[in-house]
Amino acid sequence: MRISSLLLASTLTLLSTIAAAARPTIAILPFSIDRNVVISDGRSVISGTIEDQTSLLTNELIHQLVATRKFDVLERARVDDLIKEKQFQESDYASPDEAPKIARLLGADYFVLGRIDDLEGESEQKSIPYSTQTYEQQKASIDLYLRVIDARTGKIVAAEKFDNEARIRINNNPNQKKQQNAGKQLIVQAAQEMVNRITNTVYPVKVAKVDGKTVYLNRGAGSSLKVGDTVSIYSQGDAVVDQDTREALGYTENEVAQARITAVDARFTKAELATDAAVKEGMLVKPAAPEKADVPADLPAGPRW
């Protein structure tokens, strides 16, 4: 019995090591800032300098990437130390030649580059209807670009533009004002959306298990999947290859079925198939295209005025 227990423990340790080794290592390089960006702020909606905001955004992005349990995320201090030691400049981060060198020195499989183009915040006092009391309404917005680069090839595997906005209502409560502001909420929201895009780039949402008409997806709480959403399930076909460069551009995809999200657990999501379909484990899952509104057949053609 003791030998079996030791063997089981050794096997579990080995499987854990293999699983950990399979996770890609990702490095978050410091966010750059468009030199024309000026914080437009009112009443401490966004507190601190633009450098403070980029630091908060980097830290939040690292924190949320770690929480996905799908990446080995390099500590920010290690990244900062290497950049200082090698005297890399901000322009090096975006250089097709230098950026992969930084990633290789860090031992990263992927690295993330970001640039903030705009950051604004404003606040105004509003009256509560039928009352003499007022409340503070805060609004903050950010425009930024994100790139995910494969360090092994130096190729951009994802390039996204984000426009995020946060609004909160703060009553005249000093404790609430200290704990909350729209700027902090904006940073958390922006990081969450970026993490979803990064995760979906490296790990596309897939069917993890099929049980009758119930399918389980390999994404859980914190993802963009919500109860009530409709998703499309696809099978992958043949590779699409650029005839000039012989580069693999992707694969053909065939829609197999649609399903509606019924529950989002901590680490997986449940969905119910709309119809009987040959859905298999490993199939890709994407948000379903919005349904087009039916146009009445007797609607007259041309402009109506």
SVG drawing of the C-alpha trace seen along z (x, -y; Angstrom):
<svg xmlns="http://www.w3.org/2000/svg" viewBox="-47 -71 70 73">
<polyline fill="none" stroke="black" stroke-width="0.4" points="0.0,0.0 2.8,-2.4 4.5,-1.6 1.3,-2.3 0.8,-5.6 4.4,-6.7 3.8,-5.7 0.6,-7.6 2.2,-10.7 5.1,-10.5 2.7,-10.2 0.7,-13.2 3.8,-15.2 5.0,-14.3 1.6,-15.1 1.6,-18.4 5.1,-19.2 4.2,-18.3 1.0,-20.5 3.0,-23.4 5.7,-23.0 3.0,-23.1 1.9,-26.6 3.5,-29.3 5.5,-32.0 4.3,-35.5 6.0,-38.8 4.3,-42.2 6.6,-44.9 6.0,-48.5 3.2,-50.3 4.3,-53.2 2.5,-56.5 1.6,-58.7 3.6,-61.9 0.5,-64.0 -1.5,-62.3 -2.4,-64.7 -4.6,-63.6 -7.8,-65.6 -9.2,-65.2 -11.7,-66.7 -12.0,-66.2 -9.5,-63.3 -11.4,-60.9 -7.9,-59.8 -5.4,-60.4 -1.7,-60.7 0.4,-61.1 0.1,-59.3 3.1,-57.1 1.1,-56.1 -1.8,-55.0 0.5,-52.9 2.0,-51.3 -1.4,-50.5 -2.5,-49.0 0.6,-46.8 0.1,-45.5 -3.6,-44.8 -2.9,-43.1 -0.3,-40.8 -2.6,-40.0 -5.5,-39.0 -3.3,-37.0 -2.0,-35.0 -5.6,-34.4 -6.4,-32.6 -4.0,-29.8 -3.1,-29.4 0.2,-31.3 3.4,-31.5 3.6,-35.3 7.1,-36.8 7.4,-39.1 7.3,-42.7 10.5,-43.4 12.4,-40.9 11.2,-42.6 12.1,-46.1 15.5,-44.9 16.4,-43.5 15.3,-46.6 17.5,-48.8 20.4,-46.4 20.4,-46.2 19.5,-49.9 16.6,-49.3 14.7,-52.4 11.0,-52.7 11.4,-52.7 13.0,-49.2 9.8,-47.7 8.0,-48.3 11.0,-47.5 10.5,-44.3 14.2,-43.5 14.7,-44.5 11.4,-43.4 12.0,-39.7 15.5,-40.0 14.0,-41.3 11.6,-38.5 14.2,-35.8 16.4,-37.3 13.5,-37.0 12.8,-33.4 9.2,-34.3 7.2,-32.5 4.9,-35.5 5.1,-39.2 2.6,-41.9 3.2,-45.5 0.7,-48.3 0.3,-52.0 -2.0,-54.5 -3.4,-57.0 -5.9,-58.9 -6.9,-59.0 -9.6,-61.3 -11.7,-61.7 -14.5,-64.1 -16.8,-64.6 -20.0,-66.6 -22.5,-67.1 -26.0,-66.0 -29.2,-66.6 -31.3,-63.7 -34.9,-64.3 -37.4,-65.5 -34.7,-66.0 -32.2,-68.7 -29.4,-66.1 -26.8,-65.7 -24.4,-63.0 -21.1,-62.9 -21.1,-61.2 -17.7,-60.2 -16.7,-59.2 -13.3,-58.0 -12.3,-56.8 -9.1,-55.3 -8.0,-54.5 -5.1,-52.0 -3.5,-49.6 -2.3,-46.1 -0.1,-43.7 0.7,-40.1 3.9,-38.9 5.2,-35.3 8.8,-35.6 9.9,-32.6 9.0,-34.1 8.8,-37.8 5.4,-37.8 2.4,-39.7 -0.3,-37.2 -2.9,-39.7 -3.3,-43.5 -6.2,-45.1 -7.6,-48.6 -9.6,-49.2 -12.0,-52.0 -13.1,-51.6 -15.3,-53.8 -16.3,-53.6 -19.1,-55.5 -19.9,-55.4 -22.2,-57.2 -20.7,-58.3 -22.9,-59.5 -21.7,-62.1 -19.9,-59.5 -16.2,-60.2 -15.5,-56.5 -16.9,-55.7 -14.9,-58.5 -11.7,-57.1 -12.4,-53.5 -13.9,-54.1 -13.3,-56.2 -14.0,-55.8 -10.3,-55.8 -9.6,-52.6 -12.7,-50.9 -11.6,-51.8 -8.1,-50.2 -9.7,-47.0 -12.2,-46.9 -9.5,-47.6 -7.2,-44.9 -10.0,-42.4 -10.8,-43.0 -7.2,-42.7 -6.7,-39.5 -9.7,-38.0 -8.2,-38.9 -4.8,-37.6 -6.2,-34.4 -8.4,-33.8 -5.4,-34.4 -3.2,-31.8 -6.0,-29.5 -9.1,-29.8 -12.3,-28.9 -13.0,-25.2 -15.4,-22.5 -13.9,-20.6 -16.6,-18.0 -19.9,-16.8 -22.7,-15.3 -25.8,-14.9 -27.0,-18.3 -24.9,-19.9 -21.4,-21.1 -18.7,-22.3 -16.3,-25.1 -12.7,-25.6 -13.4,-29.1 -14.9,-30.1 -15.6,-33.2 -13.8,-36.3 -14.1,-35.6 -16.4,-37.4 -18.9,-34.6 -22.2,-35.4 -25.3,-33.5 -27.8,-33.9 -25.2,-34.5 -25.4,-32.4 -22.2,-30.9 -21.3,-29.1 -19.3,-25.9 -17.0,-25.2 -15.0,-22.3 -11.6,-23.1 -10.9,-22.1 -7.9,-22.4 -5.0,-24.8 -5.1,-28.1 -1.6,-28.8 -0.2,-32.0 0.9,-30.8 3.7,-33.4 5.3,-33.0 4.0,-29.5 3.0,-30.9 0.1,-29.2 -2.7,-31.8 -5.1,-29.7 -7.7,-27.0 -11.1,-26.9 -14.0,-26.7 -17.4,-25.1 -20.2,-26.0 -21.6,-22.8 -24.0,-24.1 -25.1,-26.9 -25.5,-26.8 -26.8,-29.1 -24.8,-29.7 -26.6,-28.4 -24.0,-28.6 -20.5,-30.1 -18.5,-28.2 -15.1,-29.2 -13.1,-27.3 -15.6,-26.2 -18.8,-27.2 -21.9,-25.2 -24.1,-25.6 -27.1,-23.9 -27.1,-23.0 -30.0,-24.5 -30.4,-21.3 -28.9,-17.8 -25.5,-18.1 -22.2,-16.1 -20.3,-18.3 -16.9,-16.9 -14.3,-17.8 -11.7,-20.3 -14.1,-22.2 -13.7,-26.0 -16.3,-28.3 -16.9,-31.9 -19.7,-34.4 -22.6,-33.9 -23.2,-36.5 -26.1,-38.8 -29.4,-37.9 -30.6,-40.2 -34.0,-41.7 -36.6,-40.4 -37.7,-43.0 -41.4,-42.9 -42.0,-41.6 -44.4,-44.4 -42.0,-47.1 -41.8,-49.6 -38.4,-50.0 -36.5,-53.3 -36.5,-56.2 -39.6,-56.8 -40.3,-60.5"/>
</svg>
